[in-house]
């Protein structure tokens, strides 16, 4: 079993793990933001801005994993 076969199996699994982790993180972030908005509706704008910033960072990590997988896929 050479490194090309290992990469061919590991890359899709790694991207899937990154996507699942991102989905869990986004779900928790949005859930917490909705709960906070329900408790303090007057702070909805500040909560929305903080949630959107956090979601952007979470998505950026997923995109980095995908780009890294594409770079390594070029080695196959």
N, C-alpha and C positions, 0 to 999 in steps of 0.2 A: 504494500500500500504506500504509494508515494504522496508527496505533499499536495499534488494537484487534486487527487481524489479526496483528501482530507479537507482541502479548501472548498471543493464542490459540495461537500456535505455540511460543512460548518457555517458557511456564509449565509445560506437561507435560514438556518436555525438561529444564528446570531441576530439577523434582522428581525426575525419573528419575536425573539425575546425582547429586543429593543422596542418593538411596536407594542407588545403587551405591557411592558413597563410604562411606556408613555401613556397608554390608554388608562391604566390604573392611576397614574399620577394626575392626569387631566380630570378624571372622574372625581378624585378626591378633592382637587382644587376647586372645581366648579361646585361640588356639593358643599364645601365649606363656605364658599362665597355666597351661595344661595341661602344657606342657613344664617350667615352674618347679615345679609340683606333683610331677611325676615325678622331678625332681632332689632336691627336699627335701620329702618327704611331711609332715614334722612342721610345716612352715610353711603348710600348706594353707589354714588359716582366714584368715591374714593375706593370702595371695595371693587368696583368693576375695573378700574385702572390697575389696581394691584393684581387682580386675577388675570387680566389680559397680559400683563407683563410676565407673570409666572408661567402662563400657558405658552407664551412665545419662547421662553427659555426651555421648557419641557420639549416643545416641538423641535427646537434647534438641536437638542441632544439626539433626538431620533433621526433628524436629517444628517447629522454628523455620522451616525452609525451606518446609515444607508450609503453615504459617500465613501466611507471607509470600506464598506463591502464592495462597492463598484471598483475601487482602486485595487483591492485584493483580487477581484474577479478578473482583472486584466493579467494577473499572474498565471491564470489557469491555461 
